Structures are given as structure tokens and as C-alpha cells.
């Protein structure tokens, strides 16, 4: 049985991409097949797909979910919204030298007073927050918040307002970008369409839990944070049509894959909104997705486990070793992989 240690690897710090490629589709692309590994540019993607294939994209948009503030005592805090529930309520991670007490108040960015409520999450890591003034929390967050770059990116977020969003982002609610989608620009999307590759859309709002490490060695004990998704009728119809025509369903990113597989857990893909805490590890039976486009993921992460479940633990380990030797760039702003389901 695989444990957390089986998903560890040594990554030279200089391979963690701190900036995106000069052009979105100018990144590298590693293709992993049963027959081996090959190296490409991401702009070559149309030639690696077949007319009749279908790409499924996540159109979520990253909100300005990071805020700095102070407790009533004056102590400094950092807040990362997990989700905005409605115009007055949210759930968030709070980083502070001492956690705020339920019933206390905090002031974010010198402008947004919030009342702290109870705690939730598998380990009580999230706080319920309620807006303690007039106004709409969505608009206040967009006005005063900061783009929540991943913790391994060391520069300030001001220069990333455009590049840390996909070109097709339109449904606000995520606190992290669906990074496989960052490689696509309008020119590449048109080239794919001209090649006969279809496109379909869904929404999965990536939550703050995506940054939380796995803390248990026995993977069966890990609990995923729940994330919201919505799959339109048109996407279900496009997938069915692709299947009838002999094409392959290609998830653009682990978020698209999780939404599709979560919706089809009873065997049939259904349209509609839902929540998923699906934790995919080796041995999982995939029902919808044939191929996966994804970036290179952190050691010991749930996303690396998902990729290993999809393409095989040993092949993925070999692919990562190849990528490190070949100086591929890793994580959110890094290069990509194209994987075929084992």
C-alpha cells in the first residue's frame, strides 16, 4: 500500500517557477505515453491531439482573497478567504500569532470590519466571518483585497493581475488559479478549434485547502476540503457526443478532472452544481477523463497523488525524474504534462 513517503521527491529550488513564461503557450510540454516520454513546446498541442477530441476547461476566476488586518487587541493577522458564502458571510484561514476568539472583531485592510464566528474544517483550520458593516462582501473584497499567489511564489502579486488568470476566466470564486489553463492564449485556442478539437466548460472554485499539506502518512486518513463545482448541460452533451464519435475527453487541469469524476461517481455524468471532497489516489477507477493536461505538482501533495492514480505511480515518477534532469519549470507558473490514462 502506498503511503505519503511514496509521493516525495527532491526538487532543486531553482526549478520552482517564480515568473510565467514570456508567452502563455511558450512553456514546455512533457508527453507521457505507454511507449515513453517525449519533450515538446506547449504551442505544439494541436499536433498532439486528434480532430474529434474534447478539451474541458475550468472557467473559474481568482478573487482578491488575501487581506492583511488587525485584531481588536492590535495584533496583526493575515486572512485568506476559503469562500465567500454570500454578501455578508465568508469562511477563511486566519494566520496570527494567537488565533482570534469567537465573538471578537477584526479589521481588514483598515476598511472592512468582520465578526469572528466558529471554526470548521477537518482540523478546525477555518473561521466563519461575518461582515460587521453595511456593504457587499464581494465588492469589498475586490476593492481592498490582494491576489492570493501560492506561498512558494516570493514576489508581490501586483504584477500578476493578468497572468495569474486564464484568458477564459469568467466565474469569480477561486482563491487559486486552475494553472493548467494558464498556458492557453486566444491564438492557441483558435488553432485547436481549426484542428477540429472541441472545447467545453465547467466551473470548480479552487479553495484555500489546495495549499494545505497532507499531514498523515496513511493516505486513507486524509480528508480533502470541499470545493464547489458546476457542470453545464452543454458540457455533458459535448462529452457524450465526443464519446459517440470516438474522440477522447481531455481534462485541462486536475480541477476539471475532479469536477467531472465527482459528478460521475455513481457511474453517470450529470449536469448541475455540487460540492466535492473527492480524494483521488492510486486504485481509483476513472469514469470520464481519458487524458489530462496538468502542471508539475508539489511533493507529497494530493495533486501528485491524483496524477499518479491517473497515469500510474511508476510512470509518473519516471516522468518527474526526466523533468528534473531536463530542467523543466515546476508548479503554478511552470511547464505542463500531457498524460494518458493508464
Helices and strands as residue ranges (DSSP letters): G 4-7, G 13-15, G 24-26, E 28-33, E 36-41, G 42-44, H 45-48, E 54-58, E 60-62, E 66-71, E 76-84, E 89-96, E 105-108, E 112-120, E 126-131, H 137-144, G 157-160, E 171-174, G 179-183, H 186-194, E 198-204, G 208-211, G 219-221, E 227-231, H 233-244, E 249-252, H 254-263, E 272-276, E 291-295, H 302-311, H 313-325, E 336-340
